[in-house]
């Protein structure tokens, strides 16, 4: 999963991404560490980052 890479490329902190997406900070931290999560959560993050779900999950 490219969540952390995309987040950093867009100069977003975990807190900022959390506020944009409505996904809790802890969930984002867990996703960046483990690389797996619920589809509904990943869709929220992809939307907030303006990337496709496919791009986020590569």
N, CA, C and O atoms as a Tripos MOL2 file, in Angstrom:
@<TRIPOS>MOLECULE
protein
  232   231    58     0     0
PROTEIN
NO_CHARGES

@<TRIPOS>ATOM
      1 N           0.8350   -1.1770    0.0000 N.3       1 UNK1
      2 CA          0.0000    0.0000    0.0000 C.3       1 UNK1
      3 C           0.8860    1.2480    0.0000 C.2       1 UNK1
      4 O           1.9130    1.3030    0.6770 O.2       1 UNK1
      5 N           0.4640    2.2360   -0.7690 N.am      2 UNK2
      6 CA          1.2590    3.4530   -0.9230 C.3       2 UNK2
      7 C           0.7240    4.6330   -0.1010 C.2       2 UNK2
      8 O           1.0280    5.7870   -0.4050 O.2       2 UNK2
      9 N          -0.0620    4.3490    0.9270 N.am      3 UNK3
     10 CA         -0.6910    5.4100    1.7110 C.3       3 UNK3
     11 C           0.3310    6.4040    2.2520 C.2       3 UNK3
     12 O           0.1950    7.6100    2.0460 O.2       3 UNK3
     13 N           1.3420    5.9070    2.9360 N.am      4 UNK4
     14 CA          2.3300    6.8030    3.5410 C.3       4 UNK4
     15 C           3.0690    7.6060    2.4700 C.2       4 UNK4
     16 O           3.2730    8.8090    2.6270 O.2       4 UNK4
     17 N           3.4670    6.9460    1.3900 N.am      5 UNK5
     18 CA          4.1920    7.6160    0.3130 C.3       5 UNK5
     19 C           3.3510    8.7490   -0.2780 C.2       5 UNK5
     20 O           3.8470    9.8620   -0.4560 O.2       5 UNK5
     21 N           2.0980    8.4720   -0.5760 N.am      6 UNK6
     22 CA          1.2180    9.4880   -1.1650 C.3       6 UNK6
     23 C           0.9730   10.6240   -0.1710 C.2       6 UNK6
     24 O           0.9840   11.7970   -0.5470 O.2       6 UNK6
     25 N           0.7550   10.2740    1.0920 N.am      7 UNK7
     26 CA          0.5210   11.2890    2.1200 C.3       7 UNK7
     27 C           1.7150   12.2320    2.2310 C.2       7 UNK7
     28 O           1.5450   13.4480    2.3150 O.2       7 UNK7
     29 N           2.9070   11.6770    2.2310 N.am      8 UNK8
     30 CA          4.1200   12.4920    2.3520 C.3       8 UNK8
     31 C           4.3360   13.3290    1.0900 C.2       8 UNK8
     32 O           4.7270   14.4930    1.1840 O.2       8 UNK8
     33 N           4.0870   12.7510   -0.0910 N.am      9 UNK9
     34 CA          4.2240   13.5050   -1.3430 C.3       9 UNK9
     35 C           3.3070   14.7220   -1.3620 C.2       9 UNK9
     36 O           3.6300   15.7420   -1.9720 O.2       9 UNK9
     37 N           2.1630   14.6100   -0.6930 N.am     10 UNK10
     38 CA          1.2010   15.7140   -0.6530 C.3      10 UNK10
     39 C           1.4130   16.6130    0.5650 C.2      10 UNK10
     40 O           0.5950   17.4870    0.8510 O.2      10 UNK10
     41 N           2.5130   16.3900    1.2740 N.am     11 UNK11
     42 CA          2.8880   17.1920    2.4520 C.3      11 UNK11
     43 C           1.7870   17.2250    3.5090 C.2      11 UNK11
     44 O           1.5040   18.2700    4.0970 O.2      11 UNK11
     45 N           1.1740   16.0710    3.7410 N.am     12 UNK12
     46 CA          0.1300   15.9750    4.7480 C.3      12 UNK12
     47 C           0.6270   15.2000    5.9630 C.2      12 UNK12
     48 O           1.2830   14.1670    5.8270 O.2      12 UNK12
     49 N           0.3160   15.6990    7.1270 N.am     13 UNK13
     50 CA          0.5820   14.9450    8.3450 C.3      13 UNK13
     51 C          -0.5410   13.9230    8.5220 C.2      13 UNK13
     52 O          -1.5740   14.0000    7.8560 O.2      13 UNK13
     53 N          -0.3300   12.9850    9.4090 N.am     14 UNK14
     54 CA         -1.3820   12.0220    9.7050 C.3      14 UNK14
     55 C          -2.5980   12.7670   10.2520 C.2      14 UNK14
     56 O          -3.7350   12.4400    9.9130 O.2      14 UNK14
     57 N          -2.3600   13.7520   11.0850 N.am     15 UNK15
     58 CA         -3.4650   14.5300   11.6530 C.3      15 UNK15
     59 C          -4.2660   15.2480   10.5660 C.2      15 UNK15
     60 O          -5.4960   15.2410   10.5890 O.2      15 UNK15
     61 N          -3.5620   15.8650    9.6150 N.am     16 UNK16
     62 CA         -4.2430   16.5810    8.5320 C.3      16 UNK16
     63 C          -5.0560   15.6120    7.6810 C.2      16 UNK16
     64 O          -6.1900   15.9190    7.3120 O.2      16 UNK16
     65 N          -4.4960   14.4550    7.3660 N.am     17 UNK17
     66 CA         -5.2200   13.4620    6.5760 C.3      17 UNK17
     67 C          -6.4370   12.9580    7.3400 C.2      17 UNK17
     68 O          -7.4930   12.7220    6.7540 O.2      17 UNK17
     69 N          -6.2860   12.7970    8.6310 N.am     18 UNK18
     70 CA         -7.4000   12.3740    9.4660 C.3      18 UNK18
     71 C          -8.5440   13.3830    9.3950 C.2      18 UNK18
     72 O          -9.7090   13.0050    9.2740 O.2      18 UNK18
     73 N          -8.2070   14.6490    9.4720 N.am     19 UNK19
     74 CA         -9.2210   15.7020    9.4140 C.3      19 UNK19
     75 C          -9.8880   15.7640    8.0320 C.2      19 UNK19
     76 O         -11.0960   15.9780    7.9350 O.2      19 UNK19
     77 N          -9.1070   15.5800    6.9770 N.am     20 UNK20
     78 CA         -9.6540   15.6190    5.6190 C.3      20 UNK20
     79 C         -10.5630   14.4270    5.3150 C.2      20 UNK20
     80 O         -11.5680   14.5630    4.6170 O.2      20 UNK20
     81 N         -10.2040   13.2800    5.8360 N.am     21 UNK21
     82 CA        -10.8850   12.0390    5.4730 C.3      21 UNK21
     83 C         -11.9480   11.5970    6.4640 C.2      21 UNK21
     84 O         -12.8580   10.8470    6.1110 O.2      21 UNK21
     85 N         -11.8350   12.0600    7.7070 N.am     22 UNK22
     86 CA        -12.7400   11.5780    8.7400 C.3      22 UNK22
     87 C         -12.3280   10.2310    9.3070 C.2      22 UNK22
     88 O         -13.0890    9.6080   10.0460 O.2      22 UNK22
     89 N         -11.1320    9.7800    8.9660 N.am     23 UNK23
     90 CA        -10.6000    8.5110    9.4630 C.3      23 UNK23
     91 C          -9.7240    8.8170   10.6800 C.2      23 UNK23
     92 O          -8.8730    9.7040   10.6090 O.2      23 UNK23
     93 N          -9.9110    8.1060   11.7910 N.am     24 UNK24
     94 CA         -9.1130    8.3760   12.9960 C.3      24 UNK24
     95 C          -7.6030    8.2470   12.7520 C.2      24 UNK24
     96 O          -7.1590    7.4250   11.9500 O.2      24 UNK24
     97 N          -6.8350    9.0680   13.4530 N.am     25 UNK25
     98 CA         -5.3690    9.0460   13.3090 C.3      25 UNK25
     99 C          -4.8160    7.6530   13.5640 C.2      25 UNK25
    100 O          -3.9570    7.1780   12.8210 O.2      25 UNK25
    101 N          -5.3000    7.0020   14.6010 N.am     26 UNK26
    102 CA         -4.8050    5.6620   14.9520 C.3      26 UNK26
    103 C          -5.0260    4.6740   13.8030 C.2      26 UNK26
    104 O          -4.1710    3.8310   13.5340 O.2      26 UNK26
    105 N          -6.1510    4.7790   13.1430 N.am     27 UNK27
    106 CA         -6.4510    3.8950   12.0130 C.3      27 UNK27
    107 C          -5.4640    4.1360   10.8770 C.2      27 UNK27
    108 O          -4.9870    3.1860   10.2570 O.2      27 UNK27
    109 N          -5.1560    5.3970   10.6020 N.am     28 UNK28
    110 CA         -4.1900    5.7280    9.5470 C.3      28 UNK28
    111 C          -2.8150    5.1810    9.9170 C.2      28 UNK28
    112 O          -2.1240    4.6110    9.0720 O.2      28 UNK28
    113 N          -2.4180    5.3510   11.1720 N.am     29 UNK29
    114 CA         -1.1290    4.8130   11.6190 C.3      29 UNK29
    115 C          -1.0780    3.3000   11.4420 C.2      29 UNK29
    116 O          -0.0760    2.7580   10.9730 O.2      29 UNK29
    117 N          -2.1580    2.6210   11.8180 N.am     30 UNK30
    118 CA         -2.2140    1.1640   11.6610 C.3      30 UNK30
    119 C          -2.1540    0.7480   10.1920 C.2      30 UNK30
    120 O          -1.4720   -0.2150    9.8420 O.2      30 UNK30
    121 N          -2.8660    1.4740    9.3400 N.am     31 UNK31
    122 CA         -2.8450    1.1610    7.9060 C.3      31 UNK31
    123 C          -1.4470    1.3340    7.3280 C.2      31 UNK31
    124 O          -0.9940    0.5090    6.5350 O.2      31 UNK31
    125 N          -0.7720    2.3910    7.7200 N.am     32 UNK32
    126 CA          0.5890    2.6100    7.2010 C.3      32 UNK32
    127 C           1.5410    1.5320    7.6940 C.2      32 UNK32
    128 O           2.4880    1.1840    6.9880 O.2      32 UNK32
    129 N           1.3170    1.0010    8.8720 N.am     33 UNK33
    130 CA          2.1960   -0.0290    9.4280 C.3      33 UNK33
    131 C           1.8750   -1.4190    8.8650 C.2      33 UNK33
    132 O           2.7800   -2.1860    8.5360 O.2      33 UNK33
    133 N           0.5710   -1.7370    8.7560 N.am     34 UNK34
    134 CA          0.1520   -3.0820    8.3590 C.3      34 UNK34
    135 C          -0.1520   -3.2180    6.8820 C.2      34 UNK34
    136 O           0.1090   -4.2570    6.2750 O.2      34 UNK34
    137 N          -0.7100   -2.1540    6.3040 N.am     35 UNK35
    138 CA         -1.0030   -2.1830    4.8750 C.3      35 UNK35
    139 C          -2.3120   -2.8220    4.4820 C.2      35 UNK35
    140 O          -2.5410   -3.0870    3.3010 O.2      35 UNK35
    141 N          -3.1860   -3.0800    5.4600 N.am     36 UNK36
    142 CA         -4.4850   -3.6340    5.1070 C.3      36 UNK36
    143 C          -5.5710   -2.9530    5.9250 C.2      36 UNK36
    144 O          -5.3290   -2.4880    7.0390 O.2      36 UNK36
    145 N          -6.7600   -2.9010    5.3610 N.am     37 UNK37
    146 CA         -7.8510   -2.2560    6.0730 C.3      37 UNK37
    147 C          -9.1660   -2.4610    5.3540 C.2      37 UNK37
    148 O          -9.2190   -3.0880    4.2960 O.2      37 UNK37
    149 N         -10.2200   -1.9310    5.9310 N.am     38 UNK38
    150 CA        -11.5540   -2.0400    5.3380 C.3      38 UNK38
    151 C         -11.6340   -1.2230    4.0580 C.2      38 UNK38
    152 O         -11.0400   -0.1510    3.9410 O.2      38 UNK38
    153 N         -12.3760   -1.7550    3.1150 N.am     39 UNK39
    154 CA        -12.5400   -1.0590    1.8380 C.3      39 UNK39
    155 C         -13.1550    0.3230    2.0430 C.2      39 UNK39
    156 O         -12.7480    1.2820    1.3860 O.2      39 UNK39
    157 N         -14.1220    0.4350    2.9390 N.am     40 UNK40
    158 CA        -14.7870    1.7270    3.1670 C.3      40 UNK40
    159 C         -13.7970    2.7700    3.6940 C.2      40 UNK40
    160 O         -13.8830    3.9460    3.3400 O.2      40 UNK40
    161 N         -12.8700    2.3430    4.5300 N.am     41 UNK41
    162 CA        -11.8480    3.2520    5.0650 C.3      41 UNK41
    163 C         -10.8870    3.6690    3.9620 C.2      41 UNK41
    164 O         -10.5280    4.8410    3.8540 O.2      41 UNK41
    165 N         -10.4740    2.7180    3.1520 N.am     42 UNK42
    166 CA         -9.5340    3.0140    2.0710 C.3      42 UNK42
    167 C         -10.1560    3.9610    1.0450 C.2      42 UNK42
    168 O          -9.4680    4.8170    0.4890 O.2      42 UNK42
    169 N         -11.4490    3.8060    0.7980 N.am     43 UNK43
    170 CA        -12.1360    4.7020   -0.1350 C.3      43 UNK43
    171 C         -12.1370    6.1310    0.4060 C.2      43 UNK43
    172 O         -11.8980    7.0770   -0.3460 O.2      43 UNK43
    173 N         -12.4030    6.2940    1.6910 N.am     44 UNK44
    174 CA        -12.3720    7.6300    2.2990 C.3      44 UNK44
    175 C         -10.9980    8.2670    2.1540 C.2      44 UNK44
    176 O         -10.8830    9.4510    1.8390 O.2      44 UNK44
    177 N          -9.9550    7.4730    2.3870 N.am     45 UNK45
    178 CA         -8.5870    8.0000    2.2850 C.3      45 UNK45
    179 C          -8.2390    8.3360    0.8390 C.2      45 UNK45
    180 O          -7.6420    9.3800    0.5740 O.2      45 UNK45
    181 N          -8.6020    7.4730   -0.0900 N.am     46 UNK46
    182 CA         -8.3290    7.7330   -1.5090 C.3      46 UNK46
    183 C          -9.0300    9.0120   -1.9530 C.2      46 UNK46
    184 O          -8.4420    9.8290   -2.6630 O.2      46 UNK46
    185 N         -10.2740    9.1880   -1.5420 N.am     47 UNK47
    186 CA        -11.0140   10.4070   -1.8900 C.3      47 UNK47
    187 C         -10.3290   11.6390   -1.3200 C.2      47 UNK47
    188 O         -10.1880   12.6440   -2.0160 O.2      47 UNK47
    189 N          -9.9060   11.5760   -0.0760 N.am     48 UNK48
    190 CA         -9.2580   12.7220    0.5720 C.3      48 UNK48
    191 C          -7.9250   13.0590   -0.0970 C.2      48 UNK48
    192 O          -7.5260   14.2230   -0.1490 O.2      48 UNK48
    193 N          -7.2410   12.0350   -0.6060 N.am     49 UNK49
    194 CA         -5.9430   12.2360   -1.2460 C.3      49 UNK49
    195 C          -6.0710   12.5100   -2.7520 C.2      49 UNK49
    196 O          -5.0740   12.7880   -3.4190 O.2      49 UNK49
    197 N          -7.2930   12.4320   -3.2840 N.am     50 UNK50
    198 CA         -7.5570   12.6520   -4.7130 C.3      50 UNK50
    199 C          -6.7900   11.6730   -5.5880 C.2      50 UNK50
    200 O          -6.2110   12.0440   -6.6090 O.2      50 UNK50
    201 N          -6.8000   10.4060   -5.1600 N.am     51 UNK51
    202 CA         -6.1970    9.3310   -5.9520 C.3      51 UNK51
    203 C          -7.2230    8.2040   -6.0680 C.2      51 UNK51
    204 O          -8.1880    8.1480   -5.3060 O.2      51 UNK51
    205 N          -7.0000    7.3150   -7.0260 N.am     52 UNK52
    206 CA         -7.8930    6.1680   -7.1620 C.3      52 UNK52
    207 C          -7.5840    5.1520   -6.0810 C.2      52 UNK52
    208 O          -6.4860    5.1260   -5.5260 O.2      52 UNK52
    209 N          -8.5630    4.3200   -5.7930 N.am     53 UNK53
    210 CA         -8.3560    3.2470   -4.8220 C.3      53 UNK53
    211 C          -7.2640    2.3100   -5.3070 C.2      53 UNK53
    212 O          -6.4620    1.8160   -4.5150 O.2      53 UNK53
    213 N          -7.2360    2.0700   -6.6030 N.am     54 UNK54
    214 CA         -6.2020    1.2210   -7.1820 C.3      54 UNK54
    215 C          -4.8000    1.7870   -6.9390 C.2      54 UNK54
    216 O          -3.8840    1.0540   -6.5670 O.2      54 UNK54
    217 N          -4.6460    3.0780   -7.1510 N.am     55 UNK55
    218 CA         -3.3450    3.7180   -6.9300 C.3      55 UNK55
    219 C          -2.9400    3.6460   -5.4700 C.2      55 UNK55
    220 O          -1.7740    3.4020   -5.1630 O.2      55 UNK55
    221 N          -3.8790    3.8530   -4.5730 N.am     56 UNK56
    222 CA         -3.5860    3.8110   -3.1380 C.3      56 UNK56
    223 C          -3.1330    2.4340   -2.6980 C.2      56 UNK56
    224 O          -2.2450    2.3070   -1.8560 O.2      56 UNK56
    225 N          -3.7400    1.4040   -3.2650 N.am     57 UNK57
    226 CA         -3.4980    0.0290   -2.8090 C.3      57 UNK57
    227 C          -2.3710   -0.6990   -3.5410 C.2      57 UNK57
    228 O          -2.1190   -1.8690   -3.2510 O.2      57 UNK57
    229 N          -1.7020   -0.0560   -4.4610 N.am     58 UNK58
    230 CA         -0.6080   -0.7200   -5.1920 C.3      58 UNK58
    231 C           0.5300   -1.0480   -4.2850 C.2      58 UNK58
    232 O           1.5320   -1.6070   -4.7290 O.2      58 UNK58
@<TRIPOS>BOND
     1     1     2 1
     2     2     3 1
     3     3     4 2
     4     3     5 am
     5     5     6 1
     6     6     7 1
     7     7     8 2
     8     7     9 am
     9     9    10 1
    10    10    11 1
    11    11    12 2
    12    11    13 am
    13    13    14 1
    14    14    15 1
    15    15    16 2
    16    15    17 am
    17    17    18 1
    18    18    19 1
    19    19    20 2
    20    19    21 am
    21    21    22 1
    22    22    23 1
    23    23    24 2
    24    23    25 am
    25    25    26 1
    26    26    27 1
    27    27    28 2
    28    27    29 am
    29    29    30 1
    30    30    31 1
    31    31    32 2
    32    31    33 am
    33    33    34 1
    34    34    35 1
    35    35    36 2
    36    35    37 am
    37    37    38 1
    38    38    39 1
    39    39    40 2
    40    39    41 am
    41    41    42 1
    42    42    43 1
    43    43    44 2
    44    43    45 am
    45    45    46 1
    46    46    47 1
    47    47    48 2
    48    47    49 am
    49    49    50 1
    50    50    51 1
    51    51    52 2
    52    51    53 am
    53    53    54 1
    54    54    55 1
    55    55    56 2
    56    55    57 am
    57    57    58 1
    58    58    59 1
    59    59    60 2
    60    59    61 am
    61    61    62 1
    62    62    63 1
    63    63    64 2
    64    63    65 am
    65    65    66 1
    66    66    67 1
    67    67    68 2
    68    67    69 am
    69    69    70 1
    70    70    71 1
    71    71    72 2
    72    71    73 am
    73    73    74 1
    74    74    75 1
    75    75    76 2
    76    75    77 am
    77    77    78 1
    78    78    79 1
    79    79    80 2
    80    79    81 am
    81    81    82 1
    82    82    83 1
    83    83    84 2
    84    83    85 am
    85    85    86 1
    86    86    87 1
    87    87    88 2
    88    87    89 am
    89    89    90 1
    90    90    91 1
    91    91    92 2
    92    91    93 am
    93    93    94 1
    94    94    95 1
    95    95    96 2
    96    95    97 am
    97    97    98 1
    98    98    99 1
    99    99   100 2
   100    99   101 am
   101   101   102 1
   102   102   103 1
   103   103   104 2
   104   103   105 am
   105   105   106 1
   106   106   107 1
   107   107   108 2
   108   107   109 am
   109   109   110 1
   110   110   111 1
   111   111   112 2
   112   111   113 am
   113   113   114 1
   114   114   115 1
   115   115   116 2
   116   115   117 am
   117   117   118 1
   118   118   119 1
   119   119   120 2
   120   119   121 am
   121   121   122 1
   122   122   123 1
   123   123   124 2
   124   123   125 am
   125   125   126 1
   126   126   127 1
   127   127   128 2
   128   127   129 am
   129   129   130 1
   130   130   131 1
   131   131   132 2
   132   131   133 am
   133   133   134 1
   134   134   135 1
   135   135   136 2
   136   135   137 am
   137   137   138 1
   138   138   139 1
   139   139   140 2
   140   139   141 am
   141   141   142 1
   142   142   143 1
   143   143   144 2
   144   143   145 am
   145   145   146 1
   146   146   147 1
   147   147   148 2
   148   147   149 am
   149   149   150 1
   150   150   151 1
   151   151   152 2
   152   151   153 am
   153   153   154 1
   154   154   155 1
   155   155   156 2
   156   155   157 am
   157   157   158 1
   158   158   159 1
   159   159   160 2
   160   159   161 am
   161   161   162 1
   162   162   163 1
   163   163   164 2
   164   163   165 am
   165   165   166 1
   166   166   167 1
   167   167   168 2
   168   167   169 am
   169   169   170 1
   170   170   171 1
   171   171   172 2
   172   171   173 am
   173   173   174 1
   174   174   175 1
   175   175   176 2
   176   175   177 am
   177   177   178 1
   178   178   179 1
   179   179   180 2
   180   179   181 am
   181   181   182 1
   182   182   183 1
   183   183   184 2
   184   183   185 am
   185   185   186 1
   186   186   187 1
   187   187   188 2
   188   187   189 am
   189   189   190 1
   190   190   191 1
   191   191   192 2
   192   191   193 am
   193   193   194 1
   194   194   195 1
   195   195   196 2
   196   195   197 am
   197   197   198 1
   198   198   199 1
   199   199   200 2
   200   199   201 am
   201   201   202 1
   202   202   203 1
   203   203   204 2
   204   203   205 am
   205   205   206 1
   206   206   207 1
   207   207   208 2
   208   207   209 am
   209   209   210 1
   210   210   211 1
   211   211   212 2
   212   211   213 am
   213   213   214 1
   214   214   215 1
   215   215   216 2
   216   215   217 am
   217   217   218 1
   218   218   219 1
   219   219   220 2
   220   219   221 am
   221   221   222 1
   222   222   223 1
   223   223   224 2
   224   223   225 am
   225   225   226 1
   226   226   227 1
   227   227   228 2
   228   227   229 am
   229   229   230 1
   230   230   231 1
   231   231   232 2
@<TRIPOS>SUBSTRUCTURE
     1 UNK1         2 RESIDUE 1 A UNK
     2 UNK2         6 RESIDUE 1 A UNK
     3 UNK3        10 RESIDUE 1 A UNK
     4 UNK4        14 RESIDUE 1 A UNK
     5 UNK5        18 RESIDUE 1 A UNK
     6 UNK6        22 RESIDUE 1 A UNK
     7 UNK7        26 RESIDUE 1 A UNK
     8 UNK8        30 RESIDUE 1 A UNK
     9 UNK9        34 RESIDUE 1 A UNK
    10 UNK10       38 RESIDUE 1 A UNK
    11 UNK11       42 RESIDUE 1 A UNK
    12 UNK12       46 RESIDUE 1 A UNK
    13 UNK13       50 RESIDUE 1 A UNK
    14 UNK14       54 RESIDUE 1 A UNK
    15 UNK15       58 RESIDUE 1 A UNK
    16 UNK16       62 RESIDUE 1 A UNK
    17 UNK17       66 RESIDUE 1 A UNK
    18 UNK18       70 RESIDUE 1 A UNK
    19 UNK19       74 RESIDUE 1 A UNK
    20 UNK20       78 RESIDUE 1 A UNK
    21 UNK21       82 RESIDUE 1 A UNK
    22 UNK22       86 RESIDUE 1 A UNK
    23 UNK23       90 RESIDUE 1 A UNK
    24 UNK24       94 RESIDUE 1 A UNK
    25 UNK25       98 RESIDUE 1 A UNK
    26 UNK26      102 RESIDUE 1 A UNK
    27 UNK27      106 RESIDUE 1 A UNK
    28 UNK28      110 RESIDUE 1 A UNK
    29 UNK29      114 RESIDUE 1 A UNK
    30 UNK30      118 RESIDUE 1 A UNK
    31 UNK31      122 RESIDUE 1 A UNK
    32 UNK32      126 RESIDUE 1 A UNK
    33 UNK33      130 RESIDUE 1 A UNK
    34 UNK34      134 RESIDUE 1 A UNK
    35 UNK35      138 RESIDUE 1 A UNK
    36 UNK36      142 RESIDUE 1 A UNK
    37 UNK37      146 RESIDUE 1 A UNK
    38 UNK38      150 RESIDUE 1 A UNK
    39 UNK39      154 RESIDUE 1 A UNK
    40 UNK40      158 RESIDUE 1 A UNK
    41 UNK41      162 RESIDUE 1 A UNK
    42 UNK42      166 RESIDUE 1 A UNK
    43 UNK43      170 RESIDUE 1 A UNK
    44 UNK44      174 RESIDUE 1 A UNK
    45 UNK45      178 RESIDUE 1 A UNK
    46 UNK46      182 RESIDUE 1 A UNK
    47 UNK47      186 RESIDUE 1 A UNK
    48 UNK48      190 RESIDUE 1 A UNK
    49 UNK49      194 RESIDUE 1 A UNK
    50 UNK50      198 RESIDUE 1 A UNK
    51 UNK51      202 RESIDUE 1 A UNK
    52 UNK52      206 RESIDUE 1 A UNK
    53 UNK53      210 RESIDUE 1 A UNK
    54 UNK54      214 RESIDUE 1 A UNK
    55 UNK55      218 RESIDUE 1 A UNK
    56 UNK56      222 RESIDUE 1 A UNK
    57 UNK57      226 RESIDUE 1 A UNK
    58 UNK58      230 RESIDUE 1 A UNK
